[in-house]
Amino acid sequence: MVAREPNGRLRDAIAATGWTYEALARAVRRVAAENGEVLRTNKSAVAHWVDGARPSGRAGQYLAEALSRRSNRWITLTEIGLPSSEDLLSLGDDPVASVTDLGRADVERRRFLSTAAFTAAAVAMPLYYDHDAVSRMLRARKSGAMVGHEEIDVVRQITAAFSAADELLGGGHGLTTVTAYLADTAAPMLSARFSNPNLRRAAFGAVAELAYLAGWKHHDLGQEGAAQRYYLVGYQLACESDPHGHAAWMMRTLAHQALSLKQPHHCVALVEAALSQGLGHVDCRTEALLHITHARAHAVIGERPSAARALLAAENALARADEPQPTFSLVSGPAAGTVASHTARTLTDLTDHAGTERQHRAALRSWDPEKYKRVHMLTYADLGDSLAAQARADEAVAAWAHALDLANGMSSDRTRKAISSIRPTLAMYQRRKVPGATELARRTHEALI
């Protein structure tokens, strides 16, 4: 029998509170009761944890919460020696602790996060999520700090700055900086006191947007499991900010990722839940973005009539748009361009290549080429694919060449995959002596070295 290693981190954390094991056990039972669970935790259980035993079920979360309240600061599972890679890669009951742990894992470059697997089952999490139980726990915390508009505005400014840089330089640019700020500054802000509920909601919304950015950067690097974890915790934070509009947007984000990976399981149900939750609470542009994701979800599983109805709903919502778009959905760029781009992807799944081409060209007209360089690169690559599918080889080569020009200097796995995907068709074009194909094949080879 292998002896357990004592948990020195937990022992020290308990000592810092001045609590006895019995007092801590009472606090853990109290936190559990607030969340509808009856625990029999006693001082012997606490002693076993200190000796190295792992708390079962959600007891570890309750333990960290009890210590956090006593210490007037966030104490994560990592700090008390409990998490393994499994803990960080599963969705906990405490979104603030989860996002802190994720950010710290990124900063410390722990390999298990970057190599985590995307799981189709996790896409359905929002359909069963108990927001009320989590919200009760979060609201029960009190800290001496006070946060106002200034701190929240700074989080938004940093998110906007790194979002802009992300479009120009790719997801690999500034990832560690973003996640360090998320873990060390933005997430701890959520433990503060706020002068009114609106400020508290704004703070959770700002941190949810930063978590989304961290997930998006991982997505751009091809690290889909890590991206999914950030999106899931971003959804939890968004529920605390705006359980209708912002939460619906994060549900759309989870579905969008799954569709991009050709994993449509749960996507129709998830987007329908997002529409049910968001309609009447979001502006028309955001509504259009929800509808277009609904269309993609139907198209990828071959439900053409439903996809067509959702495309029309997106078009109608966009036509009546007159309200300002919130920052959480504006992050994807001008809504008209995003709707056109995703309409193109929907039509690709429906094998309408001429329609796909028209929509890609409409998207290119909607996006500022200087501000949205990566979007233009990916769209030109997709445009080339639609032209090739129409046997317009010369035009396809020209579109791909322009995409390659735009990819220069980007740290982005998506751009590399887009470049790599054209090589089989280019090889065929070389055999057919299509003008420019040999030179473009040489350039793609060099770009992928």
C-alpha positions as CSV (number, residue, x, y, z in Angstrom):
1,M,0.0,0.0,0.0
2,V,1.4,3.4,-1.1
3,A,1.3,6.0,1.7
4,R,-0.4,9.3,0.9
5,E,1.6,12.5,0.9
6,P,0.4,15.1,3.4
7,N,-1.2,18.1,1.9
8,G,1.0,20.9,3.2
9,R,-0.8,23.6,1.2
10,L,-4.1,22.8,2.8
11,R,-2.6,22.6,6.3
12,D,-1.0,26.0,5.9
13,A,-4.2,27.6,4.5
14,I,-6.2,26.3,7.5
15,A,-3.5,27.5,9.9
16,A,-3.7,31.0,8.4
17,T,-7.4,31.2,9.1
18,G,-7.0,30.5,12.8
19,W,-9.8,27.9,12.6
20,T,-9.8,24.5,14.3
21,Y,-10.6,21.5,12.1
22,E,-14.1,21.4,13.8
23,A,-14.8,25.0,12.9
24,L,-13.7,24.5,9.3
25,A,-15.9,21.3,9.1
26,R,-18.9,23.4,10.2
27,A,-18.2,26.0,7.6
28,V,-17.9,23.4,4.9
29,R,-21.3,21.9,5.9
30,R,-22.8,25.4,5.9
31,V,-21.6,26.1,2.3
32,A,-22.9,22.7,1.2
33,A,-26.3,23.4,2.8
34,E,-26.5,26.7,0.9
35,N,-26.2,24.7,-2.3
36,G,-28.8,22.1,-1.4
37,E,-26.4,19.4,-0.3
38,V,-26.2,17.8,3.1
39,L,-22.7,16.8,4.1
40,R,-21.5,15.0,7.2
41,T,-18.1,16.6,7.2
42,N,-16.4,16.6,10.6
43,K,-13.0,17.3,12.0
44,S,-11.9,13.8,11.2
45,A,-12.7,14.4,7.5
46,V,-10.6,17.6,7.6
47,A,-7.8,15.7,9.2
48,H,-7.9,13.1,6.5
49,W,-7.7,15.8,3.8
50,V,-4.7,17.3,5.5
51,D,-3.1,13.9,5.5
52,G,-3.6,13.7,1.8
53,A,-7.0,12.2,1.2
54,R,-9.0,13.8,-1.7
55,P,-12.5,15.3,-0.9
56,S,-15.2,13.5,-2.7
57,G,-17.9,15.1,-4.9
58,R,-18.1,18.8,-4.6
59,A,-16.7,18.9,-1.1
60,G,-13.4,20.3,-2.4
61,Q,-15.3,23.3,-3.9
62,Y,-17.1,23.8,-0.6
63,L,-13.8,23.6,1.3
64,A,-12.2,26.2,-0.9
65,E,-15.3,28.4,-0.6
66,A,-15.3,28.2,3.2
67,L,-11.6,29.2,3.4
68,S,-12.2,32.0,0.9
69,R,-14.9,33.5,3.0
70,R,-12.8,33.3,6.1
71,S,-9.8,34.8,4.4
72,N,-11.7,37.6,2.5
73,R,-9.9,36.6,-0.7
74,W,-10.2,34.0,-3.4
75,I,-8.6,30.7,-2.5
76,T,-8.6,28.2,-5.4
77,L,-8.3,24.5,-5.3
78,T,-4.7,24.9,-6.7
79,E,-3.7,26.9,-3.6
80,I,-4.9,24.2,-1.2
81,G,-3.2,21.4,-3.1
82,L,-6.3,19.7,-4.4
83,P,-6.4,20.0,-8.2
84,S,-4.9,17.7,-10.8
85,S,-5.2,18.2,-14.5
86,E,-8.6,16.6,-14.3
87,D,-9.9,19.3,-11.9
88,L,-8.7,22.1,-14.2
89,L,-10.2,20.5,-17.2
90,S,-13.6,19.8,-15.7
91,L,-16.2,22.6,-15.1
92,G,-16.3,23.4,-11.4
93,D,-19.1,24.9,-9.4
94,D,-17.1,28.1,-8.9
95,P,-16.5,29.9,-12.2
96,V,-14.2,32.5,-10.6
97,A,-11.9,29.8,-9.2
98,S,-12.1,27.9,-12.5
99,V,-11.1,30.9,-14.6
100,T,-8.3,31.7,-12.2
101,D,-6.9,28.2,-12.3
102,L,-7.2,28.1,-16.1
103,G,-5.3,31.4,-16.4
104,R,-2.6,30.3,-14.0
105,A,-2.2,27.0,-15.9
106,D,-1.7,29.0,-19.1
107,V,0.9,31.3,-17.5
108,E,2.8,28.3,-16.1
109,R,2.6,26.7,-19.5
110,R,1.3,23.5,-18.1
111,R,1.1,21.1,-21.1
112,F,-2.1,19.3,-20.1
113,L,-4.1,22.5,-20.8
114,S,-2.8,23.1,-24.3
115,T,-3.3,19.4,-25.2
116,A,-6.7,19.0,-23.6
117,A,-9.3,17.3,-25.8
118,F,-12.5,19.0,-27.0
119,T,-15.5,17.0,-25.8
120,A,-18.8,16.9,-27.6
121,A,-20.6,16.1,-24.4
122,A,-19.5,19.4,-22.8
123,V,-21.3,21.4,-25.6
124,A,-24.6,20.5,-23.9
125,M,-23.5,21.8,-20.4
126,P,-25.6,25.0,-20.6
127,L,-28.7,23.0,-21.2
128,Y,-28.4,21.5,-17.7
129,Y,-26.6,24.3,-15.8
130,D,-27.9,25.3,-12.4
131,H,-27.1,29.0,-12.4
132,D,-29.1,29.8,-9.3
133,A,-27.0,27.5,-7.1
134,V,-23.7,29.0,-8.4
135,S,-25.1,32.5,-8.0
136,R,-26.0,31.9,-4.4
137,M,-22.5,30.9,-3.6
138,L,-20.9,33.8,-5.4
139,R,-23.3,36.4,-3.8
140,A,-22.5,35.0,-0.3
141,R,-18.9,36.2,-0.5
142,K,-18.0,39.5,0.9
143,S,-14.6,41.3,0.7
144,G,-13.3,44.6,2.0
145,A,-12.3,45.8,-1.4
146,M,-14.5,48.2,-3.5
147,V,-14.6,48.1,-7.3
148,G,-16.0,50.9,-9.5
149,H,-16.4,51.9,-13.1
150,E,-12.7,52.6,-13.5
151,E,-11.5,49.1,-12.8
152,I,-14.2,47.6,-15.1
153,D,-13.4,50.0,-17.9
154,V,-9.7,49.0,-17.7
155,V,-10.6,45.3,-18.2
156,R,-12.7,46.2,-21.2
157,Q,-9.9,48.4,-22.7
158,I,-7.4,45.6,-22.3
159,T,-9.8,43.1,-23.8
160,A,-10.4,45.4,-26.8
161,A,-6.7,46.1,-27.3
162,F,-5.7,42.4,-27.3
163,S,-8.7,41.5,-29.5
164,A,-7.5,44.0,-32.1
165,A,-4.0,42.6,-31.9
166,D,-5.3,39.1,-32.2
167,E,-6.9,39.9,-35.6
168,L,-3.6,41.3,-36.9
169,L,-1.1,38.9,-35.4
170,G,-3.0,35.7,-34.5
171,G,-4.0,33.9,-31.3
172,G,-0.4,33.2,-30.3
173,H,0.3,36.9,-29.8
174,G,-0.1,37.9,-26.2
175,L,-1.8,34.8,-24.9
176,T,0.3,34.6,-21.7
177,T,-0.2,38.3,-21.1
178,V,-4.0,38.0,-21.5
179,T,-4.3,34.9,-19.2
180,A,-2.0,36.3,-16.6
181,Y,-4.1,39.5,-16.4
182,L,-7.3,37.4,-16.3
183,A,-6.0,35.2,-13.4
184,D,-4.2,37.8,-11.3
185,T,-6.2,41.0,-11.8
186,A,-9.6,40.6,-13.6
187,A,-10.9,37.4,-11.9
188,P,-10.0,38.5,-8.3
189,M,-11.9,41.8,-8.9
190,L,-15.1,39.7,-8.8
191,S,-14.7,39.1,-5.1
192,A,-15.0,42.8,-4.4
193,R,-17.9,44.8,-3.1
194,F,-19.9,46.9,-5.5
195,S,-22.0,50.0,-4.8
196,N,-24.9,48.7,-6.9
197,P,-26.0,45.5,-8.7
198,N,-25.4,47.1,-12.1
199,L,-21.7,47.5,-11.4
200,R,-21.5,43.9,-10.2
201,R,-23.1,42.7,-13.4
202,A,-20.8,44.9,-15.5
203,A,-17.8,43.4,-13.8
204,F,-18.8,39.8,-14.4
205,G,-19.6,40.7,-18.0
206,A,-16.2,42.3,-18.5
207,V,-14.4,39.3,-17.1
208,A,-16.6,36.9,-19.2
209,E,-15.5,38.8,-22.3
210,L,-11.8,38.5,-21.4
211,A,-12.3,34.7,-20.7
212,Y,-13.9,34.5,-24.2
213,L,-10.9,36.2,-25.7
214,A,-8.6,33.7,-24.0
215,G,-10.7,30.9,-25.4
216,W,-10.7,32.4,-28.9
217,K,-6.9,32.7,-28.8
218,H,-6.6,29.0,-28.0
219,H,-9.1,28.2,-30.7
220,D,-7.0,30.1,-33.2
221,L,-4.0,28.1,-32.1
222,G,-5.8,24.8,-32.6
223,Q,-6.0,24.1,-28.9
224,E,-9.7,23.3,-28.9
225,G,-9.9,21.6,-25.5
226,A,-8.5,24.6,-23.7
227,A,-10.7,26.9,-25.8
228,Q,-13.8,25.0,-24.8
229,R,-12.9,25.2,-21.1
230,Y,-12.6,29.0,-21.3
231,Y,-15.8,29.2,-23.2
232,L,-17.6,27.1,-20.6
233,V,-16.4,29.3,-17.7
234,G,-17.1,32.4,-19.8
235,Y,-20.7,31.1,-20.1
236,Q,-20.9,30.7,-16.3
237,L,-19.6,34.3,-15.7
238,A,-22.0,35.6,-18.4
239,C,-24.9,34.1,-16.6
240,E,-24.0,36.2,-13.5
241,S,-23.8,39.3,-15.7
242,D,-26.8,38.9,-18.1
243,P,-28.5,35.5,-18.0
244,H,-30.4,36.3,-21.2
245,G,-28.4,38.1,-23.8
246,H,-24.8,37.5,-22.8
247,A,-25.4,34.0,-21.7
248,A,-27.2,33.3,-25.0
249,W,-24.2,34.6,-26.8
250,M,-21.8,32.3,-25.0
251,M,-24.1,29.4,-25.8
252,R,-23.8,30.4,-29.4
253,T,-20.0,30.5,-29.0
254,L,-19.9,26.9,-27.8
255,A,-22.1,25.8,-30.7
256,H,-20.0,27.7,-33.2
257,Q,-16.8,26.0,-32.0
258,A,-18.4,22.6,-32.2
259,L,-19.7,23.3,-35.7
260,S,-16.2,24.5,-36.8
261,L,-14.9,21.1,-35.6
262,K,-17.7,19.2,-37.5
263,Q,-19.1,18.0,-34.1
264,P,-22.8,18.9,-34.5
265,H,-24.0,16.9,-31.5
266,H,-26.3,19.1,-29.3
267,C,-25.7,22.2,-31.5
268,V,-29.3,22.5,-32.7
269,A,-30.7,22.2,-29.2
270,L,-28.1,24.5,-27.8
271,V,-28.7,27.3,-30.3
272,E,-32.5,26.9,-29.9
273,A,-32.0,27.3,-26.2
274,A,-29.9,30.4,-26.8
275,L,-32.6,31.9,-29.1
276,S,-35.3,31.1,-26.5
277,Q,-33.2,32.8,-23.8
278,G,-32.0,35.7,-25.9
279,L,-34.9,36.8,-28.1
280,G,-36.5,40.0,-26.7
281,H,-33.3,40.7,-24.6
282,V,-30.7,41.2,-27.4
283,D,-30.4,43.8,-30.2
284,C,-31.3,42.8,-33.8
285,R,-27.7,42.4,-34.9
286,T,-26.9,39.9,-32.1
287,E,-30.2,38.2,-32.8
288,A,-29.1,37.8,-36.5
289,L,-25.9,36.2,-35.3
290,L,-27.9,33.7,-33.2
291,H,-30.1,32.8,-36.2
292,I,-27.2,32.3,-38.5
293,T,-25.6,29.9,-36.1
294,H,-28.9,28.1,-36.0
295,A,-28.9,27.9,-39.8
296,R,-25.4,26.3,-39.7
297,A,-26.4,23.8,-37.1
298,H,-29.3,22.6,-39.3
299,A,-27.3,22.6,-42.5
300,V,-24.4,20.5,-41.1
301,I,-26.8,17.7,-40.3
302,G,-28.6,18.0,-43.7
303,E,-31.9,19.7,-42.5
304,R,-32.2,22.0,-45.5
305,P,-35.7,23.5,-44.8
306,S,-34.9,24.4,-41.2
307,A,-31.5,25.8,-42.4
308,A,-33.4,28.0,-45.0
309,R,-35.8,29.3,-42.4
310,A,-33.0,30.2,-40.1
311,L,-31.1,32.0,-42.9
312,L,-34.2,34.0,-43.6
313,A,-34.6,34.9,-39.9
314,A,-31.0,36.1,-39.8
315,E,-31.5,38.2,-42.9
316,N,-34.7,39.7,-41.5
317,A,-33.2,40.5,-38.1
318,L,-30.2,42.2,-39.7
319,A,-32.5,44.3,-41.9
320,R,-34.3,45.8,-39.0
321,A,-31.1,46.4,-36.9
322,D,-31.2,49.9,-35.3
323,E,-29.9,49.4,-31.8
324,P,-26.3,49.5,-30.7
325,Q,-24.6,46.2,-30.5
326,P,-23.1,45.1,-27.1
327,T,-19.4,44.5,-26.8
328,F,-19.9,40.8,-26.1
329,S,-21.2,40.1,-29.6
330,L,-19.4,43.0,-31.4
331,V,-16.1,41.1,-30.7
332,S,-16.8,39.0,-33.9
333,G,-16.7,42.2,-36.0
334,P,-19.5,44.0,-37.9
335,A,-22.6,41.8,-37.8
336,A,-23.3,42.1,-41.6
337,G,-19.9,40.6,-42.4
338,T,-20.2,37.8,-39.9
339,V,-23.7,36.9,-41.1
340,A,-22.5,36.8,-44.7
341,S,-19.5,34.7,-43.7
342,H,-21.6,32.2,-41.9
343,T,-24.2,32.2,-44.6
344,A,-21.4,31.2,-46.9
345,R,-20.5,28.3,-44.6
346,T,-24.1,27.2,-44.4
347,L,-24.4,27.2,-48.2
348,T,-21.2,25.2,-48.4
349,D,-22.7,22.5,-46.3
350,L,-25.8,22.7,-48.7
351,T,-23.4,22.4,-51.7
352,D,-24.5,25.8,-53.1
353,H,-21.0,26.9,-54.3
354,A,-22.2,29.9,-56.3
355,G,-24.2,31.2,-53.3
356,T,-21.1,30.6,-51.2
357,E,-19.0,32.7,-53.4
358,R,-21.5,35.6,-53.4
359,Q,-21.6,35.5,-49.6
360,H,-17.8,35.4,-49.2
361,R,-17.5,38.5,-51.4
362,A,-20.2,40.2,-49.4
363,A,-18.3,39.5,-46.2
364,L,-15.1,40.9,-47.7
365,R,-16.9,44.1,-48.5
366,S,-18.2,44.4,-44.9
367,W,-14.9,44.0,-43.1
368,D,-12.1,46.6,-42.9
369,P,-9.1,44.8,-44.4
370,E,-6.6,46.6,-42.2
371,K,-8.5,46.0,-39.0
372,Y,-9.6,42.4,-39.8
373,K,-6.6,41.0,-41.5
374,R,-7.0,37.4,-40.3
375,V,-10.7,37.4,-41.2
376,H,-9.8,38.5,-44.7
377,M,-7.1,35.9,-45.0
378,L,-9.4,33.1,-44.0
379,T,-12.3,34.4,-46.2
380,Y,-10.0,34.6,-49.3
381,A,-8.9,31.0,-48.6
382,D,-12.6,30.0,-48.4
383,L,-13.4,32.0,-51.5
384,G,-10.7,30.2,-53.4
385,D,-12.3,26.9,-52.4
386,S,-15.7,27.9,-53.7
387,L,-14.2,29.1,-57.0
388,A,-12.3,25.8,-57.3
389,A,-15.6,23.9,-56.7
390,Q,-17.0,25.8,-59.7
391,A,-14.0,24.8,-61.9
392,R,-12.7,28.4,-62.0
393,A,-9.1,27.5,-61.4
394,D,-7.4,30.7,-62.4
395,E,-9.6,32.7,-60.0
396,A,-9.1,30.2,-57.3
397,V,-5.3,30.5,-57.6
398,A,-5.6,34.3,-57.4
399,A,-7.8,34.2,-54.3
400,W,-5.4,31.8,-52.5
401,A,-2.4,33.8,-53.4
402,H,-4.0,36.9,-51.8
403,A,-4.8,34.8,-48.7
404,L,-1.2,33.7,-48.5
405,D,-0.1,37.4,-48.7
406,L,-2.3,38.2,-45.7
407,A,-1.1,35.2,-43.6
408,N,2.5,36.5,-43.4
409,G,3.6,37.2,-39.8
410,M,0.5,35.5,-38.1
411,S,0.8,33.1,-35.2
412,S,-2.3,31.2,-36.1
413,D,-3.0,27.5,-36.5
414,R,-6.2,28.3,-38.4
415,T,-4.3,30.2,-41.1
416,R,-1.8,27.3,-41.4
417,K,-4.6,24.8,-41.8
418,A,-6.2,27.0,-44.4
419,I,-2.9,27.1,-46.3
420,S,-2.4,23.4,-46.0
421,S,-5.9,22.6,-47.2
422,I,-5.3,24.1,-50.7
423,R,-2.3,21.9,-51.4
424,P,-4.1,18.9,-52.9
425,T,-6.0,21.0,-55.3
426,L,-2.9,23.0,-56.2
427,A,-1.1,19.7,-57.0
428,M,-3.8,18.9,-59.5
429,Y,-3.6,22.4,-61.0
430,Q,0.2,21.9,-61.4
431,R,-0.4,18.8,-63.4
432,R,-2.9,20.7,-65.6
433,K,-0.4,23.6,-66.0
434,V,-2.8,26.2,-64.5
435,P,-1.0,29.5,-64.6
436,G,0.4,30.5,-61.2
437,A,-0.2,27.1,-59.6
438,T,3.5,26.1,-59.4
439,E,4.6,29.4,-57.9
440,L,1.7,29.3,-55.3
441,A,2.6,25.7,-54.4
442,R,6.2,26.8,-53.7
443,R,4.9,29.6,-51.5
444,T,2.6,27.4,-49.5
445,H,5.5,25.0,-48.9
446,E,7.6,27.8,-47.6
447,A,4.8,29.2,-45.4
448,L,4.3,25.8,-43.7
449,I,8.0,25.1,-43.0
